Amino acid sequence: MTAGTSTSTAAAAAAAVAAAAAPDDGAGRSEERLPPARFAFDRQTWKEIAHLLANLPVSLLCFTYVMTVLFTGAWLTVTVIGFPLLAAGLMGARQLGKLERARARALLGVRVDEPSPLPLRGRGGFFAQLWLALKDPVGWRTVLYEFIRLPWGVLTFTVTFTSLFVLWPVLPFIARGLTNADRAMVRGLLSPSDELERRIAELESDRGVVVDTAAADLRRIERDLHDGAQARLVNLAMGLGLAKEKLLEDPDAAAAMVEEAHGEVKLALQELRDLARGIHPAVLTDRGLDAALSSVASRCTVPVQVTADLDERPAAAIEGIAYFTVSELLQNVSKHSGARSASVDVWRADQRLLIQVRDDGRGGAHLAGGTGMAGLAERLGAVDGLFVIDSPAGGPTTITAELPWRDRTDDDWAPRKP
């Protein structure tokens, strides 16, 4: 056996041992992580060395910015221009943080989400926007990051530059240890405020859902009016016009036209009632959720038992969402479940309104089933609600919806206009 063959065999054995020792994520592949530090100067090691050597010039520039702009603004807060200068410095610090995150992403492989921009638009006047910029946590954490980076940059540059000539055999280990500290600082100080950013993202998403839902409802109402009641009223006007012309010359034909117009009026009124019920049913406004859900259950094709354990009525908006959620779910029971019976339970638990709809049908319901479940989940999510489906194949199906409880106001109790 030649020396080259022996070397390749040993390398293959080492690779097999490394592969066997690598943790598995349950899907047959190893976890994705940075390569371990080793004597070989591979691509990742050179990136880490470049990052450590660049720490000094970058930290010098950023530290100079922090000291010049922010501390000058802080000293000038006794004057008129101090606070605007300080706010502008914090907004500039946000841009420095963006550059540092890009550098860490390119050289250290650290993926840190970008913070949401300051919502300055629609924040009132100049002073409201100024206060929002002054209390920006992202800007202040970036200032702290740049302030402590100067001594760290001097240290990392000195150690790395010296190790290139003196300690080069162990430089990959030194670089990995120093850059791990860099990674921790980036994640700790330059990451978004987790809870705040998550909440902002949720609110932005929910706002989009609410806008889309409102636009869809307006289009539905417009379509129903145009294709239904409006068309019937146009036919009614034409019929009455023809009856008026024939009133003297052919009374019998005119009477028949009036009778037909009377039937059109009844149909138009019924369509308008159905449309009004789809917007906000009168029984919900007048008698509350229990009576309204019982009315919906009576129109279901399977027997439905309704139980509403509520000592008081929630806010009109929450009550309306609960009503239309149950209405949509019972329509799904009628159309898709194949059930013989169903039940609806509504109750209050602390500051939450809970709804549970059960049926003994075939099951298999899920959000991607094309039955409107995804739309319901989005609507509930837009008001901080929850939507949970438990529907194994073969049934039964239990769907739980949870809404925030809001007390009813005086405006909610205002009488409905006739």
C-alpha positions in Angstrom: 0.0 0.0 0.0 1.4 3.4 -1.0 1.7 6.4 1.3 -0.9 8.3 -0.8 -3.4 5.5 -0.5 -2.8 5.3 3.3 -3.3 9.0 3.7 -6.6 9.0 1.7 -7.8 6.0 3.7 -7.1 7.8 6.9 -8.8 10.9 5.7 -11.9 8.9 4.7 -12.0 7.2 8.1 -11.7 10.5 9.9 -14.6 11.9 7.7 -16.7 8.8 8.5 -16.1 9.3 12.3 -17.0 13.0 12.0 -20.2 12.2 10.1 -21.2 9.6 12.7 -20.6 12.0 15.5 -22.5 14.8 13.9 -25.9 15.4 15.6 -29.0 14.6 13.5 -32.1 16.7 13.4 -34.5 13.8 12.9 -34.8 14.2 9.1 -31.6 12.4 8.2 -29.3 15.4 8.0 -26.9 17.0 10.4 -27.5 20.4 12.0 -26.3 23.4 10.1 -23.5 25.1 12.0 -20.2 26.8 11.5 -17.3 24.5 10.9 -15.2 23.8 14.0 -11.9 25.6 14.4 -8.9 23.6 13.3 -5.3 24.0 12.3 -6.2 24.3 8.6 -6.7 27.9 7.4 -9.9 27.4 5.5 -12.2 30.1 4.0 -14.3 30.6 7.2 -11.1 31.0 9.3 -9.8 33.7 7.0 -13.1 35.5 7.1 -13.0 35.5 10.9 -9.4 36.8 10.8 -10.4 39.6 8.4 -13.3 40.6 10.7 -11.0 40.8 13.8 -8.5 42.9 11.9 -11.2 45.2 10.7 -12.6 45.7 14.2 -10.1 48.4 15.0 -10.6 50.8 12.1 -14.4 50.3 12.2 -14.6 50.8 15.9 -12.5 53.9 15.7 -14.8 55.5 13.2 -18.0 54.5 15.0 -16.6 55.6 18.4 -15.7 58.9 17.0 -19.2 59.3 15.6 -20.8 58.4 19.0 -18.6 60.8 20.9 -18.9 63.6 18.5 -22.6 63.6 17.6 -24.3 62.1 20.6 -22.3 63.5 23.4 -22.3 66.9 21.8 -26.1 66.6 21.5 -26.3 65.5 25.1 -24.3 68.5 26.3 -26.4 70.9 24.1 -29.7 69.7 25.5 -29.7 72.8 27.6 -30.3 74.7 24.4 -32.9 74.5 21.7 -30.8 72.5 19.2 -29.6 69.8 21.7 -32.6 67.4 21.5 -33.0 67.5 17.7 -29.3 66.9 17.3 -29.4 64.0 19.8 -32.4 62.5 17.9 -30.6 62.8 14.6 -27.5 61.1 16.2 -29.6 58.2 17.3 -31.2 57.8 13.9 -27.6 57.8 12.5 -26.6 55.2 15.0 -29.4 53.0 13.5 -27.5 53.1 10.2 -24.2 52.2 11.9 -26.0 49.2 13.4 -27.2 48.2 9.9 -23.6 48.3 8.6 -22.4 46.2 11.5 -25.1 43.6 11.0 -24.1 43.4 7.3 -20.4 43.0 8.2 -21.3 40.2 10.8 -23.5 38.5 8.2 -20.8 38.5 5.5 -17.8 37.5 7.6 -19.2 35.7 10.7 -22.3 34.1 9.2 -24.6 35.7 11.9 -28.1 36.2 10.7 -29.8 39.0 12.6 -33.1 40.4 11.6 -33.3 44.1 10.8 -35.3 46.2 13.3 -38.5 47.8 12.1 -38.1 51.4 11.0 -39.3 54.1 13.3 -43.0 54.8 12.6 -42.6 58.6 12.3 -45.3 59.1 9.8 -48.7 59.9 11.3 -47.2 60.6 14.7 -48.6 64.0 15.1 -46.3 67.0 15.0 -42.6 67.6 15.3 -42.4 67.1 19.1 -44.2 63.7 18.9 -41.7 62.5 16.3 -38.8 64.0 18.3 -39.8 62.1 21.4 -40.2 58.8 19.5 -36.7 59.2 18.1 -35.2 60.0 21.5 -36.6 57.0 23.2 -35.7 54.6 20.4 -34.3 51.4 22.1 -32.6 50.2 18.9 -30.6 53.4 18.6 -29.5 53.4 22.2 -28.4 49.8 22.1 -26.4 50.6 19.0 -24.8 53.5 20.8 -23.8 51.2 23.6 -22.5 48.6 21.1 -20.3 51.2 19.4 -19.1 52.7 22.7 -17.7 49.3 24.1 -16.3 48.3 20.7 -13.2 50.5 20.8 -11.3 48.7 23.6 -12.5 45.4 22.1 -11.3 46.4 18.7 -7.9 47.3 20.0 -7.7 44.0 21.8 -8.8 41.8 18.9 -6.6 43.7 16.4 -3.5 43.4 18.6 -4.1 39.7 19.4 -4.9 38.7 15.8 -2.1 40.6 14.2 0.5 39.3 16.7 -0.8 35.7 16.3 -0.4 35.9 12.5 3.4 35.9 13.1 3.9 34.3 16.6 1.0 32.0 17.3 -0.1 31.1 13.8 -0.5 27.3 14.5 -3.3 28.0 17.0 -4.6 31.1 15.3 -7.8 29.4 14.0 -8.7 28.5 17.7 -8.0 32.1 18.8 -10.0 33.6 15.9 -12.9 31.3 16.7 -13.0 32.3 20.3 -12.7 36.0 19.7 -15.4 36.0 16.9 -17.7 34.0 19.1 -17.6 36.9 21.5 -18.3 39.2 18.5 -21.3 37.1 17.6 -22.6 37.3 21.1 -22.3 41.1 21.1 -24.1 41.4 17.7 -26.9 39.2 18.8 -27.3 40.8 22.2 -27.1 44.5 21.2 -27.9 44.7 17.5 -30.8 42.3 17.4 -34.4 43.8 17.3 -36.2 44.1 20.6 -37.7 40.6 20.4 -41.1 41.2 22.1 -41.6 44.7 20.7 -40.5 43.8 17.2 -42.7 40.6 17.2 -45.6 42.7 18.4 -45.0 45.4 15.7 -44.8 42.7 13.0 -48.1 41.1 14.3 -49.9 44.4 14.3 -48.7 45.3 10.8 -49.8 41.9 9.5 -53.1 42.2 11.4 -53.7 45.6 10.0 -53.3 44.2 6.5 -55.7 41.4 7.2 -58.3 43.9 8.6 -58.0 46.2 5.5 -58.2 43.2 3.1 -61.3 41.8 5.0 -63.0 45.2 5.0 -62.4 45.7 1.3 -63.7 42.2 0.5 -66.8 42.8 2.6 -67.5 46.1 0.8 -67.0 44.3 -2.6 -69.4 41.6 -1.5 -72.1 44.1 -0.4 -71.7 46.1 -3.6 -72.0 42.9 -5.7 -75.0 41.7 -3.8 -76.8 45.1 -4.1 -75.9 45.4 -7.8 -76.9 41.9 -8.8 -79.8 41.4 -6.4 -81.9 44.1 -5.0 -80.8 46.8 -7.4 -81.7 44.7 -10.4 -85.1 43.8 -9.0 -85.8 47.5 -8.2 -84.9 48.4 -11.8 -87.3 45.7 -13.1 -89.9 47.0 -10.7 -89.6 50.6 -12.0 -89.9 49.4 -15.6 -92.9 47.2 -14.8 -94.7 50.0 -13.0 -93.9 52.4 -15.9 -95.5 49.9 -18.4 -98.5 49.4 -16.1 -99.0 53.2 -15.9 -99.1 53.4 -19.7 -101.6 50.5 -20.0 -103.8 51.7 -17.1 -106.4 53.4 -19.3 -106.3 51.3 -22.5 -105.9 47.8 -20.9 -106.7 47.8 -17.1 -106.5 44.0 -16.9 -103.0 44.0 -18.3 -102.0 46.9 -16.0 -103.4 45.0 -13.0 -101.3 41.9 -13.9 -98.2 44.1 -14.2 -98.9 45.7 -10.8 -99.3 42.2 -9.3 -96.0 41.1 -10.8 -94.4 44.3 -9.5 -95.7 43.5 -6.1 -94.0 40.2 -6.2 -90.8 41.8 -7.2 -91.1 44.2 -4.2 -91.4 41.2 -1.9 -88.4 39.5 -3.4 -86.3 42.7 -3.2 -87.3 43.2 0.4 -86.3 39.6 1.2 -82.9 40.1 -0.5 -82.3 43.3 1.4 -83.2 41.6 4.7 -80.7 38.8 3.9 -78.1 41.3 2.9 -78.7 43.3 6.2 -78.4 40.0 8.1 -75.1 39.3 6.4 -73.8 42.8 7.5 -75.1 42.7 11.1 -78.2 40.7 12.0 -81.0 42.6 13.9 -81.4 39.7 16.3 -77.8 40.0 17.4 -78.2 43.7 18.1 -81.6 43.4 19.8 -81.3 40.1 21.8 -77.6 39.2 22.0 -75.4 36.3 21.1 -77.5 33.5 22.5 -80.6 34.3 20.5 -78.5 35.1 17.4 -76.6 31.8 17.5 -79.9 29.9 18.1 -81.2 31.6 14.9 -78.1 30.5 13.0 -78.4 27.0 14.3 -82.0 26.7 13.2 -80.9 27.2 9.6 -78.3 24.4 9.8 -79.1 21.2 8.0 -78.2 19.1 11.1 -79.6 19.4 14.6 -77.4 21.9 16.6 -77.5 22.4 20.4 -76.5 25.9 21.5 -75.2 26.7 25.0 -74.2 30.3 25.8 -73.0 30.8 29.4 -72.6 34.6 29.4 -73.5 36.8 32.3 -73.1 39.9 30.2 -72.7 40.9 26.6 -69.3 41.7 25.2 -68.5 44.7 23.0 -70.5 44.8 19.7 -67.4 44.2 17.6 -66.4 41.1 19.5 -70.0 39.9 19.5 -70.2 40.3 15.8 -67.0 38.4 15.2 -68.2 35.6 17.4 -71.5 35.5 15.5 -70.0 35.3 12.0 -67.4 32.8 13.2 -70.1 30.4 14.4 -72.2 31.1 11.3 -69.3 30.2 9.0 -68.5 27.0 11.0 -72.1 25.8 10.9 -72.2 26.4 7.2 -69.2 24.1 6.9 -70.9 21.6 9.1 -73.9 21.6 6.7 -71.9 21.4 3.5 -68.8 19.4 4.2 -69.0 17.4 7.5 -71.6 14.7 6.8 -72.5 15.0 10.5 -75.7 13.8 12.2 -75.5 16.4 15.1 -73.5 19.3 16.2 -73.1 21.6 19.3 -72.0 25.2 19.9 -70.7 26.3 23.3 -69.9 29.9 24.2 -68.5 31.0 27.6 -66.3 33.6 29.2 -63.0 32.7 30.9 -61.4 35.7 32.6 -60.8 38.2 29.8 -61.4 35.8 26.9 -64.5 34.8 25.0 -64.3 31.1 24.0 -66.3 29.4 21.3 -66.3 25.7 20.7 -68.1 24.0 17.8 -68.3 20.2 17.6 -69.7 17.8 15.1 -69.7 14.0 14.7 -68.9 14.1 11.0 -66.2 12.6 8.9 -63.4 14.9 10.2 -60.3 15.8 8.2 -60.9 19.6 8.4 -57.8 21.8 8.2 -56.8 25.3 7.3 -55.9 24.5 3.7 -59.1 22.7 3.1 -60.8 25.4 1.0 -63.7 25.8 3.5 -62.9 29.3 4.7 -61.0 28.1 7.8 -57.9 30.1 6.8 -60.0 33.3 6.5 -61.5 32.7 9.9 -58.1 32.2 11.4 -56.8 35.4 9.9 -59.8 37.4 11.1 -59.5 36.1 14.6 -55.7 36.7 14.6 -56.4 40.3 13.6 -58.0 41.0 17.0 -55.5 38.9 19.0 -57.7 35.8 18.8 -56.9 32.1 18.4 -58.3 29.5 16.1 -57.6 25.8 16.8 -58.8 22.8 14.8 -58.9 19.2 16.1 -60.3 17.1 13.3 -58.8 13.6 12.9 -59.8 11.6 9.9 -63.1 9.8 10.7 -64.1 12.5 13.2 -65.2 14.0 15.4 -64.3 17.6 14.7 -63.8 20.2 17.5 -63.0 23.7 16.6 -62.1 26.2 19.3 -62.1 29.9 18.7 -60.8 32.4 21.3 -61.4 36.2 21.3 -60.4 38.9 23.7 -63.2 40.1 26.0 -64.0 43.7 25.8 -66.8 45.2 28.0 -69.7 46.8 26.2 -69.8 50.6 26.0 -72.7 53.0 26.0 -72.4 53.3 22.2 -72.8 49.5 21.9 -76.1 49.8 23.7 -77.5 52.6 21.5 -80.8 51.6 19.9 -80.8 50.4 16.4 -82.1 52.8 13.8 -85.2 51.6 12.0 
